[in-house]
Amino acid sequence: MFRRTRTLALLAAGGLVATTLAAPPGSAGTAERVGTRSWSPLTASASPNFAQAAVARTADGTQHVVWIVDNPDGTHNYEHTTISPSGSQGPVTRVLPTSWAQLSTPVDLGVNADGSLRLAFRGTIDGNTANFFTYKGVYTAVSVDGGSSWVVPREVLARSNSDGGVTMAYTPDGTPITGYGDTGGFHWNVGAVPEAAVPTATVQEFTDHDAYGASLVRSGSSVYVVYQSIRGAGIYARQVWPSLGAAVKAPGAYTNPGQPMAVVDRPGVGVVAAYTIDSRVVLWDVFANRIHRVRGMDGPNNVSLAVLPDGHLWLAAQGPIGYTPRVSRVSARGWTVDRRPTLLDDLYSTFGLEVSSAGALRSELMLTGNDAGDPSRVHAMSALARMTLRTTPGRWRVGRAQRVVLKVTDVDGGVARVKVRAGGRRCTTNGAGRCSIRFPGQARPGRITVRATKRSYYPENARLRVVR
């Protein structure tokens, strides 16, 4: 039985502490671990099937997740939880002290310079336009205790008069820059606007393109937006801070318009976006204006991208019914991608997907989906790195002793200290990812299974054949 307890308290700043839920599945009360074999619901609360989680990592490696939930009375709220670097889920809290009549998704979640969390969203608390919390702009909720409680100040991050998704980044000094796109263009603001100044506040904008699925990202000392334009018939990137730059068009025609753009700042490269051309997933190196195809991900509805400080990328994809969610890893340098993606556990229906990572060998994924007959919920699952196992030779004749060289690689090259077992024999790879096993002559033809294992990697198998 899933029970909720509400605790409301006023803060000196005039905000409200969020509602705290009793321990749901995966909360601190059960110390449940997000696994690598199947999806685990982060909450018992239902979400709309178009919901998409927002994720952010704090300096300690903890992943923070926020998503929209539906209430039985037709109102909405946001929920927050944490996933530790080892995959343990923390408690679930409600972000808003009272549920709202309408809330936006996707939202954006960031980490302020002081380590506190900031959520950017739009909506209306009750539909009454006389209320400050009704479509006056992009609102914000802030947590200084890791998501246990939240304050909703009477301010906006950018003025607006409608609902819809939002995007947020930070300038080099830690000031939030928040924006949203629509049929008229892209609109943004730097900093926060207090309630008294909202009626006369303005936003910066460009209007020569419409802007859908817009995502802000900081690279170096500048902030860019990557967006889709119907009028411009493509995907574009553009500097918006400290000054407005010229639009750069991505190669190809985008397959899935309307989905939020997956974009990161890759060390040593700059802005990188993921999207689909003719149903094929590509990575766009924006500053070089070149694309790199990702194998094994054709036909998705949605892609997501995460970057690590060493340059590794994790790329995930979700698609229509029958398309199994999947994830691949990209090398720390260059554009080497897994030879094949990891196919994740599937649900009957899947929708928005997000990927995040605290380490090069493990990623966490958040997926909105459901099994047949169940409501849509936000689920989590972890993925490990993949290895490739090659054998030389792969077959030999009966009656002949044979030395087989085994080579284990990943996207970065040879993998050391991999344990390889075959036919009751074993070896461990050296720094180049190589080792060898000598097999005595076999009296009969047959097959020998080779298995390579190492912590934080999926096991990899190969087959040797002894023939006449």
C-alpha positions as CSV (number, residue, x, y, z in Angstrom):
1,M,0.0,0.0,0.0
2,F,1.4,3.4,-1.0
3,R,0.6,6.1,1.5
4,R,1.4,9.8,1.3
5,T,2.0,12.1,4.3
6,R,2.0,15.9,3.8
7,T,4.2,18.2,5.8
8,L,4.0,22.0,5.0
9,A,6.1,24.6,6.6
10,L,6.7,28.3,5.9
11,L,10.3,29.5,5.4
12,A,11.5,32.9,6.5
13,A,12.0,33.8,2.8
14,G,8.3,33.5,2.2
15,G,8.5,30.2,0.2
16,L,7.0,26.9,1.1
17,V,8.6,23.6,1.8
18,A,7.5,20.8,-0.5
19,T,5.3,17.9,0.4
20,T,7.2,14.9,1.5
21,L,6.0,11.4,0.5
22,A,6.1,8.3,2.6
23,A,8.7,5.8,1.4
24,P,7.6,4.6,-2.1
25,P,9.3,1.7,-3.9
26,G,13.0,2.5,-4.3
27,S,13.0,5.2,-1.5
28,A,15.4,5.5,1.4
29,G,13.0,3.4,3.4
30,T,13.8,0.3,1.2
31,A,17.3,1.3,-0.1
32,E,16.3,-0.3,-3.4
33,R,18.9,-0.3,-6.1
34,V,18.3,0.7,-9.7
35,G,19.4,-2.4,-11.6
36,T,20.8,-3.3,-15.0
37,R,18.3,-6.0,-16.0
38,S,14.9,-4.3,-15.8
39,W,13.1,-1.0,-15.3
40,S,12.2,0.0,-11.8
41,P,9.4,2.5,-11.2
42,L,10.7,5.5,-9.3
43,T,7.3,6.2,-7.8
44,A,3.7,4.8,-7.6
45,S,2.4,8.2,-9.0
46,A,1.2,8.2,-12.6
47,S,2.6,10.6,-15.2
48,P,1.2,11.7,-18.5
49,N,2.5,9.6,-21.4
50,F,4.3,12.6,-22.9
51,A,6.2,13.3,-19.7
52,Q,10.0,13.6,-19.8
53,A,12.2,13.5,-16.7
54,A,14.8,16.3,-16.0
55,V,18.1,15.2,-14.6
56,A,21.1,16.9,-13.0
57,R,24.2,15.7,-11.2
58,T,25.6,17.4,-8.1
59,A,29.4,17.5,-7.3
60,D,29.1,14.3,-5.2
61,G,28.0,12.3,-8.2
62,T,24.3,12.0,-7.0
63,Q,21.8,12.1,-9.8
64,H,18.7,14.2,-9.1
65,V,15.6,13.5,-11.1
66,V,12.4,15.6,-11.4
67,W,9.3,14.7,-13.4
68,I,5.6,15.6,-13.6
69,V,2.8,13.5,-12.0
70,D,-0.9,13.4,-12.4
71,N,-3.3,13.4,-9.4
72,P,-6.7,11.7,-9.4
73,D,-8.5,15.0,-9.1
74,G,-6.9,16.2,-12.4
75,T,-4.3,18.5,-10.8
76,H,-0.5,18.0,-11.2
77,N,2.7,18.3,-9.3
78,Y,6.4,17.5,-9.7
79,E,8.3,14.8,-7.9
80,H,12.0,14.5,-7.1
81,T,14.3,11.7,-6.1
82,T,18.0,10.8,-6.1
83,I,20.0,8.0,-7.5
84,S,23.4,7.5,-6.0
85,P,26.5,6.6,-8.1
86,S,26.1,3.0,-7.0
87,G,22.4,3.0,-8.1
88,S,20.5,3.3,-4.8
89,Q,17.4,5.4,-5.0
90,G,16.7,8.0,-2.3
91,P,13.3,9.3,-1.0
92,V,10.7,10.8,-3.2
93,T,9.5,14.4,-2.4
94,R,6.9,16.6,-4.0
95,V,8.3,19.9,-5.3
96,L,5.3,22.2,-5.1
97,P,3.5,22.6,-1.7
98,T,0.1,22.4,-3.4
99,S,-0.8,20.8,-6.7
100,W,-1.3,23.1,-9.7
101,A,-4.1,23.1,-12.3
102,Q,-1.6,23.0,-15.2
103,L,2.1,22.3,-15.3
104,S,4.6,22.1,-18.1
105,T,6.8,19.3,-19.3
106,P,9.6,19.0,-20.1
107,V,11.1,21.1,-17.3
108,D,14.7,21.8,-16.7
109,L,16.8,21.1,-13.6
110,G,20.1,22.7,-12.8
111,V,22.7,23.0,-10.1
112,N,23.4,26.5,-8.8
113,A,27.0,27.7,-8.0
114,D,26.4,27.0,-4.3
115,G,25.3,23.4,-5.0
116,S,21.6,24.0,-4.5
117,L,19.1,22.7,-7.0
118,R,17.0,24.9,-9.3
119,L,13.9,23.7,-11.2
120,A,12.5,25.8,-14.1
121,F,8.9,25.3,-15.1
122,R,5.7,27.0,-16.3
123,G,2.0,26.6,-15.5
124,T,-0.9,27.9,-13.4
125,I,-1.9,27.1,-9.9
126,D,-5.6,27.7,-10.3
127,G,-6.3,29.2,-13.8
128,N,-7.0,32.6,-12.2
129,T,-5.0,35.2,-14.2
130,A,-5.1,37.6,-11.1
131,N,-2.9,35.1,-9.3
132,F,0.9,35.6,-9.7
133,F,1.4,31.9,-10.2
134,T,-0.7,31.8,-13.4
135,Y,1.2,32.1,-16.6
136,K,3.3,35.1,-15.6
137,G,6.6,33.5,-16.7
138,V,9.0,30.7,-16.1
139,Y,8.7,29.9,-12.4
140,T,11.5,28.4,-10.3
141,A,11.7,26.1,-7.3
142,V,14.9,25.9,-5.3
143,S,16.2,23.3,-2.9
144,V,19.2,23.8,-0.6
145,D,19.1,20.4,1.0
146,G,19.4,18.0,-1.9
147,G,15.8,17.9,-2.8
148,S,14.3,17.1,0.6
149,S,12.5,20.4,0.6
150,W,11.8,23.1,-1.9
151,V,11.1,26.9,-1.9
152,V,9.0,28.5,-4.6
153,P,9.9,32.2,-4.6
154,R,7.6,34.9,-6.0
155,E,9.8,35.6,-9.0
156,V,10.2,34.4,-12.6
157,L,13.3,33.4,-14.5
158,A,11.8,34.8,-17.8
159,R,8.5,36.5,-18.5
160,S,5.9,34.6,-20.6
161,N,2.2,34.3,-20.8
162,S,1.7,30.7,-21.8
163,D,2.5,27.1,-20.9
164,G,5.1,24.8,-22.5
165,G,8.5,23.4,-22.1
166,V,11.5,25.4,-20.8
167,T,15.3,25.2,-21.0
168,M,17.9,26.6,-18.6
169,A,21.7,26.9,-18.5
170,Y,24.2,29.1,-16.5
171,T,26.5,31.9,-17.5
172,P,30.1,31.5,-16.3
173,D,29.4,33.4,-13.1
174,G,26.6,31.0,-12.2
175,T,23.6,33.2,-13.2
176,P,20.8,31.2,-14.6
177,I,19.8,31.9,-18.2
178,T,16.3,30.6,-19.0
179,G,14.4,30.4,-22.2
180,Y,11.6,28.9,-24.2
181,G,10.7,28.5,-27.9
182,D,7.5,28.9,-29.8
183,T,6.1,29.8,-33.2
184,G,7.4,33.4,-32.8
185,G,11.0,32.5,-32.1
186,F,13.2,31.9,-29.0
187,H,12.9,34.1,-25.9
188,W,15.3,34.2,-23.0
189,N,16.3,36.1,-19.9
190,V,19.4,36.2,-17.7
191,G,18.8,36.1,-13.9
192,A,15.5,36.3,-12.0
193,V,12.8,38.9,-12.1
194,P,11.0,39.7,-8.8
195,E,7.2,39.8,-8.7
196,A,7.0,43.6,-8.6
197,A,9.1,44.0,-11.8
198,V,7.3,41.3,-13.8
199,P,4.6,43.5,-15.4
200,T,7.3,45.7,-17.1
201,A,9.9,43.0,-17.7
202,T,11.1,42.2,-21.2
203,V,12.9,39.2,-22.7
204,Q,15.6,39.0,-25.3
205,E,14.6,37.1,-28.4
206,F,15.2,36.3,-32.0
207,T,12.2,36.0,-34.3
208,D,13.6,35.2,-37.7
209,H,13.1,31.5,-36.9
210,D,10.4,29.7,-35.0
211,A,12.0,27.5,-32.4
212,Y,10.8,24.1,-31.2
213,G,12.5,21.6,-28.8
214,A,15.0,24.3,-27.8
215,S,17.8,23.4,-25.5
216,L,20.3,25.8,-24.0
217,V,23.9,24.8,-23.3
218,R,27.0,26.7,-22.1
219,S,30.3,26.1,-23.9
220,G,33.3,28.0,-22.7
221,S,32.3,31.6,-22.0
222,S,29.2,31.5,-24.2
223,V,25.7,30.1,-24.1
224,Y,24.1,28.6,-27.2
225,V,20.6,27.3,-28.1
226,V,20.0,24.3,-30.3
227,Y,16.5,24.2,-31.8
228,Q,14.3,23.0,-34.6
229,S,12.7,25.4,-37.0
230,I,9.8,24.6,-39.3
231,R,10.2,27.9,-41.2
232,G,13.9,27.3,-41.5
233,A,13.3,23.6,-42.5
234,G,16.0,22.2,-40.2
235,I,18.0,22.2,-36.9
236,Y,20.0,25.2,-35.9
237,A,22.5,26.2,-33.3
238,R,23.0,29.9,-32.2
239,Q,24.9,31.8,-29.6
240,V,22.5,33.8,-27.4
241,W,24.9,35.0,-24.7
242,P,26.8,37.3,-24.2
243,S,25.5,38.4,-27.6
244,L,23.3,37.0,-30.3
245,G,25.2,35.2,-33.0
246,A,24.3,33.9,-36.5
247,A,22.3,30.7,-36.9
248,V,24.3,27.6,-38.0
249,K,22.2,25.0,-39.8
250,A,22.8,21.3,-39.1
251,P,23.3,18.9,-42.0
252,G,20.3,17.0,-43.2
253,A,16.5,17.1,-42.5
254,Y,15.3,16.2,-39.1
255,T,13.1,13.1,-38.8
256,N,11.3,13.7,-35.6
257,P,10.3,17.4,-35.2
258,G,9.0,18.5,-31.8
259,Q,11.2,16.3,-29.6
260,P,13.5,18.3,-27.2
261,M,17.0,18.6,-28.6
262,A,19.6,16.4,-26.9
263,V,22.7,18.7,-26.5
264,V,25.8,18.7,-24.4
265,D,29.1,20.6,-24.1
266,R,31.9,18.0,-24.8
267,P,35.3,18.8,-23.4
268,G,37.8,19.6,-26.2
269,V,35.0,19.6,-28.8
270,G,32.3,22.1,-27.8
271,V,28.6,21.8,-28.4
272,V,27.4,18.3,-29.6
273,A,23.8,17.5,-30.4
274,A,22.1,14.2,-31.2
275,Y,19.2,13.9,-33.7
276,T,17.8,11.7,-36.5
277,I,18.2,12.1,-40.2
278,D,16.1,9.8,-42.3
279,S,15.4,7.8,-39.1
280,R,19.2,7.4,-38.5
281,V,20.7,8.8,-35.3
282,V,23.7,11.1,-35.8
283,L,25.9,13.2,-33.5
284,W,26.4,16.8,-34.7
285,D,29.7,18.4,-33.9
286,V,28.3,22.0,-34.0
287,F,31.5,24.0,-34.2
288,A,33.0,21.8,-36.9
289,N,29.5,21.4,-38.5
290,R,30.0,17.7,-39.1
291,I,27.9,14.7,-38.3
292,H,28.8,11.2,-37.1
293,R,26.4,8.3,-37.5
294,V,25.5,6.0,-34.6
295,R,25.1,2.4,-35.5
296,G,22.2,0.3,-34.4
297,M,19.8,3.0,-33.4
298,D,17.7,3.6,-36.5
299,G,14.0,4.5,-36.2
300,P,13.7,6.1,-32.8
301,N,11.2,8.7,-31.6
302,N,13.5,10.3,-29.1
303,V,17.2,10.4,-28.3
304,S,19.1,11.6,-25.2
305,L,22.7,12.5,-24.6
306,A,25.0,12.7,-21.6
307,V,28.7,13.8,-21.4
308,L,31.4,13.1,-18.9
309,P,34.3,15.4,-17.9
310,D,36.8,13.1,-19.7
311,G,34.8,13.4,-23.0
312,H,32.9,10.1,-23.0
313,L,29.4,10.3,-24.3
314,W,26.4,8.1,-23.5
315,L,23.6,8.1,-26.1
316,A,20.2,6.5,-25.6
317,A,17.2,6.1,-27.9
318,Q,13.5,5.3,-27.4
319,G,10.9,4.6,-30.2
320,P,7.4,3.5,-31.0
321,I,5.8,0.2,-29.9
322,G,8.2,-2.6,-31.0
323,Y,11.3,-0.4,-30.8
324,T,13.4,-1.6,-27.8
325,P,15.0,1.2,-25.8
326,R,18.8,1.1,-26.2
327,V,22.0,2.9,-25.2
328,S,25.5,3.2,-26.7
329,R,28.8,4.7,-25.5
330,V,31.2,7.0,-27.4
331,S,35.0,7.1,-26.8
332,A,36.6,9.8,-24.7
333,R,38.4,11.1,-27.8
334,G,37.1,11.0,-31.3
335,W,33.8,9.5,-32.4
336,T,34.2,5.7,-31.9
337,V,30.8,4.2,-31.0
338,D,29.9,0.8,-29.6
339,R,29.8,-1.7,-32.4
340,R,26.2,-2.4,-31.3
341,P,24.0,-0.8,-28.7
342,T,22.9,-2.4,-25.5
343,L,19.2,-3.3,-25.9
344,L,17.4,-2.6,-22.6
345,D,14.4,-4.2,-21.0
346,D,11.3,-3.3,-22.9
347,L,7.9,-2.1,-21.8
348,Y,4.6,-2.2,-23.6
349,S,4.6,1.5,-24.3
350,T,7.6,3.9,-23.9
351,F,7.8,7.7,-24.2
352,G,10.3,10.3,-23.0
353,L,13.8,9.0,-22.3
354,E,16.7,10.7,-20.4
355,V,20.3,9.4,-19.9
356,S,22.8,10.6,-17.3
357,S,26.2,9.3,-16.1
358,A,28.6,9.9,-13.3
359,G,31.3,7.5,-14.7
360,A,32.6,6.3,-18.0
361,L,31.5,2.7,-17.4
362,R,27.9,3.2,-16.1
363,S,24.9,5.3,-17.0
364,E,21.4,5.8,-15.6
365,L,18.4,6.1,-17.8
366,M,14.9,7.5,-17.0
367,L,12.0,6.3,-19.1
368,T,8.3,7.2,-19.1
369,G,6.4,4.0,-20.0
370,N,4.0,1.3,-18.9
371,D,3.2,-2.4,-19.3
372,A,-0.2,-3.3,-20.8
373,G,-3.0,-2.2,-18.5
374,D,-0.8,-0.1,-16.2
375,P,-0.6,3.7,-15.9
376,S,2.4,5.5,-17.3
377,R,5.1,6.1,-14.7
378,V,8.7,7.2,-14.7
379,H,11.1,4.2,-14.5
380,A,14.9,4.0,-14.0
381,M,17.5,1.5,-15.2
382,S,21.3,1.4,-15.3
383,A,23.5,0.4,-18.2
384,L,27.1,-0.8,-18.2
385,A,29.8,-0.5,-20.7
386,R,30.2,-2.9,-23.6
387,M,33.3,-5.0,-24.6
388,T,34.1,-6.6,-28.0
389,L,35.8,-10.0,-27.9
390,R,37.8,-11.2,-30.9
391,T,39.5,-14.6,-31.3
392,T,42.3,-15.5,-33.6
393,P,41.9,-18.1,-35.1
394,G,38.2,-18.8,-34.7
395,R,38.4,-22.4,-35.8
396,W,40.9,-25.2,-36.4
397,R,40.9,-28.9,-37.3
398,V,40.5,-31.9,-35.0
399,G,43.6,-33.6,-33.6
400,R,45.5,-30.4,-33.7
401,A,46.7,-28.4,-30.7
402,Q,45.9,-24.7,-31.1
403,R,47.0,-21.4,-29.4
404,V,44.1,-18.9,-29.6
405,V,44.8,-15.2,-29.1
406,L,42.0,-13.3,-27.5
407,K,41.6,-9.5,-27.9
408,V,39.1,-7.5,-25.8
409,T,38.4,-3.9,-26.7
410,D,35.9,-1.2,-25.9
411,V,35.4,2.2,-27.5
412,D,38.7,3.5,-26.2
413,G,40.8,0.5,-27.3
414,G,42.2,-2.6,-25.4
415,V,40.7,-3.4,-22.0
416,A,43.1,-4.7,-19.4
417,R,42.5,-7.2,-16.6
418,V,39.6,-8.9,-18.3
419,K,39.1,-12.5,-17.2
420,V,38.6,-14.8,-20.2
421,R,37.5,-18.4,-19.8
422,A,37.1,-21.1,-22.4
423,G,36.9,-24.9,-22.3
424,G,38.0,-25.1,-18.7
425,R,41.0,-22.8,-19.3
426,R,41.5,-19.2,-18.6
427,C,43.7,-16.1,-19.1
428,T,43.7,-12.4,-18.1
429,T,44.2,-9.6,-20.7
430,N,47.3,-7.4,-20.5
431,G,47.4,-3.6,-21.0
432,A,46.7,-4.0,-24.7
433,G,43.6,-6.1,-24.0
434,R,45.3,-9.4,-25.2
435,C,45.8,-12.8,-23.8
436,S,46.1,-16.3,-25.1
437,I,44.9,-19.9,-24.3
438,R,46.4,-23.1,-25.7
439,F,44.0,-25.9,-26.4
440,P,45.1,-29.5,-26.8
441,G,44.1,-31.5,-29.8
442,Q,40.4,-32.3,-29.9
443,A,39.3,-35.8,-30.9
444,R,36.0,-34.7,-32.2
445,P,34.6,-31.6,-33.9
446,G,32.6,-29.2,-31.6
447,R,32.2,-25.8,-30.3
448,I,34.0,-24.0,-27.4
449,T,32.3,-21.1,-25.7
450,V,34.6,-18.2,-24.7
451,R,33.4,-15.8,-22.0
452,A,35.0,-12.5,-21.1
453,T,34.1,-10.7,-17.8
454,K,35.1,-7.6,-16.0
455,R,33.4,-5.5,-13.4
456,S,31.3,-2.6,-14.8
457,Y,31.1,-4.2,-18.2
458,Y,28.5,-6.5,-19.6
459,P,30.0,-10.1,-20.2
460,E,30.9,-10.9,-23.8
461,N,30.8,-14.3,-25.4
462,A,32.4,-15.8,-28.5
463,R,32.4,-19.2,-30.1
464,L,35.4,-21.3,-31.2
465,R,34.9,-24.2,-33.7
466,V,36.8,-27.4,-34.0
467,V,36.1,-28.9,-37.5
468,R,37.0,-32.1,-39.4
